[in-house]
């Protein structure tokens, strides 16, 4: 118990320090007076961030990628995982081998870039969603869940006249809420934190993601907004701004978890108990 508590504190204390700095004034941060509680409480860091139009633009792009990309991920992964879980699918084993190969060998960056360029996907948000539509690991987890669905239930649906598509929509998917919630959280976190692909494949400023904008602020101290004033800049610290942006970039994905917690806990047990 004490070991778990210590491990939990090592994860929680840095987060508390980041939050405390984001609400502290410039003097306290510059004098290194902030530890786990705000000193000289202020909202100026967040005020400055909210006035930065590029932050809102990047936030909008990240939300779009997270929502639309996660829907594409779940649709594509489930569409492949379900047939691979059925023994009547003739090419099941060769397909599983091909999927397994992608977990071991990855395409080099330059050939991948040239492929996406030839597909005219560069400098579009689709380049951040379509190529990563299916994760091989998540596919195997979802396939394991589908395998353990009662075959008698599916057979009874067929006897009642359900076609494959109707059976998937009316029977399989309603029973798959736990695994869908689990995979949805994993995909959403991955899409929200997408950084390297956005850096490699997107040059347009109007399409940058929040993580790329965060990197610019953290590395260059560049807020890049014409709305900010020199008077306001005197009230904030670059470190405080960085911490505030980190909180803004982290908070939305944390707010999603409580709504899916019930299904997520069930989904984490997928494949651990066999009937």
N, C-alpha and C positions, 0 to 999 in steps of 0.2 A: 504493500500500500504506500509506504513512504517513497519507494522507488518511483512508482507511478506519479506521485505528487510532485516529486523533484523534476521528473521529465515534463510534466504539465507546466510547471513554473518556468522552465527554460524556454517553453514556447510562448507562454503568456506574458512574461515580463518584458521582452523586447517590444511586443505589441502595445503594452501599456506605456512604455517610454515614448514610442512614436506618437501615440494619441496625446500624451501630456505635452510634448513639444509642439504639436499642432495647435494647441490652445494656449500656449505661453507667449509672452511678449518678447520683443527682440532683445531687450536688455538682459532678461533672465537666460535666454538661450545663449547669447554671446558670452555671458559670464559663467556658463556651464552650471547653472543652479537648478536645472530641471532634471528630475530623476523619474519618478513614477506618478507624479501629481503636477498639474499645471501651476506655474508660478507667474503671477501677473496675468491672470486670465484675460484672454482677448479672442475675438472672432475675426480679427483683421486678416489673418492668414486665409480663412475661408472666404472672407469678403473679396479679397483680391483674386482668388481663384474663380469665384463666381462671375467676376467682371471680365475674365479672360475668355474671349469668344472662341479661341482655338481649343480650350478645354472642353467647351460644350460641343464643338464640332467632333472632336475625337471621342467624346463620351457617346454621342449619338451613333457614330460608326461602330463602336464596340458593342453597344446594346443591340444594334441591327445584326451584327455578326453572331452575337451570343444567342439571340432568340431564333433567328432564321437558320443559322448554322446548326443549332442543336436539333431543331425539327428535321433538318436534312439528315443529320447524323442518325437520329432514331429511326427515321423512315428507311434509310439505306441499310443500316445495320440489321434491323429486324427483317427486312425483305430478303436478306441473304442468310441470316441465322436460322430462320424457320425452315426453309427447304433443306439446309444442311443438317438439321436435326431429325429429318424424316428418313427412315430406312428405305422407303420406296423410291427415293431420288437416286437415279442411276449413277450420276456423276458426282456423288457426294464425296467419296474419298479423294479423287483427283483434285476437286475444288478445295478441300480442306488442306491438301498438300500445298497448293498454290498460296493459300492464305498464310499458312505456316511459314513459307519461304519469305514472305514480306516482313515477318517479325524478326527474321535473322539478317536479311540483306536489305539495305535501303539504297534507293537511287541517289547517285552523287548530285551535288547541288547544281553544277553547270548543266548537265543533261536535263535535269528537271526544269531548270530555268528556260532552256531552249524549247522544251516541249510546251510549256505553258505559254511561251511567246508565240509559237506557231499556232496554238489554239486561241490566240487573241484574248487571253485571260489576264494579262498583266494590267496593272492600274485599274482593276475592278475589284469590288468586294467579293465577287465570286471566287477569285483566286484564293481567298482565305477560307472558303467553305467547301467547294466541290472537291479539290484534291485530297482533303482530309476527311471526306464524308464517312469513311469506315475505319475504325481502329481495330486491328486484328485481335488485340487482347480483349476488348469489349465484345467483339463478335463471338469469341469462344465462351465468354461468360454468359452472354445471352443465349447462345446455342445450348449450353448446359441447362439453362432454365427451361427451354422449350422441350428438351429431351425428357425432363421429369414431369411434364404435363401428363395427366392420365390419358392413356390411349383410348380407354373405354369411352371417355367423354367425347373425344373427337369422332370415334366410330358412331356413337349415338347421334351426333350432329349430322353425320353423313346419311345415316338411315332416315333421319327426319327431312332429308332433302336439301341440306345445305351444300352449296358448292364450296370450293376451296377459299375463294375470296370472301364469301359471306361468313364462312366458318372462322376465318382469321379475324374478321372485323367484329363478329358477334360473340365469339367464344375465346379465341386465343388472346387477343389484345386486352379484353377486360380482366383476364386472369394474370396478365403480365404487368400490372401496375408496379409491383415491387421492383422488378428488374428494369422497367422503363424509368422509374424514378432514380434508381441508382446510376444507370447509364446516362440519364439526363443530367444529373449533377456533375458526373465526371466529364461529359462532353462540354457542359456549360462552363465549367472552370477552365478547361483547356481553351475554349474559344475566347473567353474573357481575357485570359492571360496571353493570348497569341501575340508574339513579339517578333521572332526571327523571320517568319514568313512575311509579315507586314513590312519589315525592314528591307527584305530582299526584293519583293515583288511589287511594291507600291512606291511610286515617286510623287504622285499628286498630293499636295498639302491638304486638299479637301477630303482625302480618303484615309488619312493617318488614323491609327487606333490610339486609344487612351494610353496603352503601355508604351508606345513609341513617343507620345507627347511627354509622358512621365520621365522617360529616359533623357529627353532633351532638357527638361527642367533640372533633373538631378545632376546631370553631367555638366551642363553649360550655364545653369542658373538663369536660363532665358525664359521669361514668361511670354514674351512675344505678343503682347496685347497693346493696342493703341489706346485702350480705355483706361489703363492704369495710370496713375498720376505719381509724380515725384514725391508729393506729400505723403501719399499712402505707402510708398516704398520705404520711407523713413521709419514707419511704424512697425515694419515686419522684418524678420530675419530670413535670409535665403534658406537656412536650415528649417525654419518654421514652415516656410512655403513648401519645401520638399516633403516634410512630414504630413502636411495637410493634403497634398496631392496623393500621397500613398494611402491615406485614410479614405479619400474619395474613391480611389481606384479599387480598394479592397472591400468597402462596405456593401456595395450592391450585391455581390456574389454571396456575401455572408447572410444577407437578408433572405435569400432564396431557401436556404437550408431548413429553417423551422417549418416551412409549409410542406416540405417533402420528407421530413424526418421519419414519420411513421413508415412510409413505404421504403425509405432508404435503409432502415434497420433490418427490414425483412429481406431486402435485396442483397444485403451484405452476406446473408446466410445461403445464397444461391449455391447449390452444388455441395454444401457441407453435410447435408443429411440425405441419404438415399433411402427410398422406400423399398 
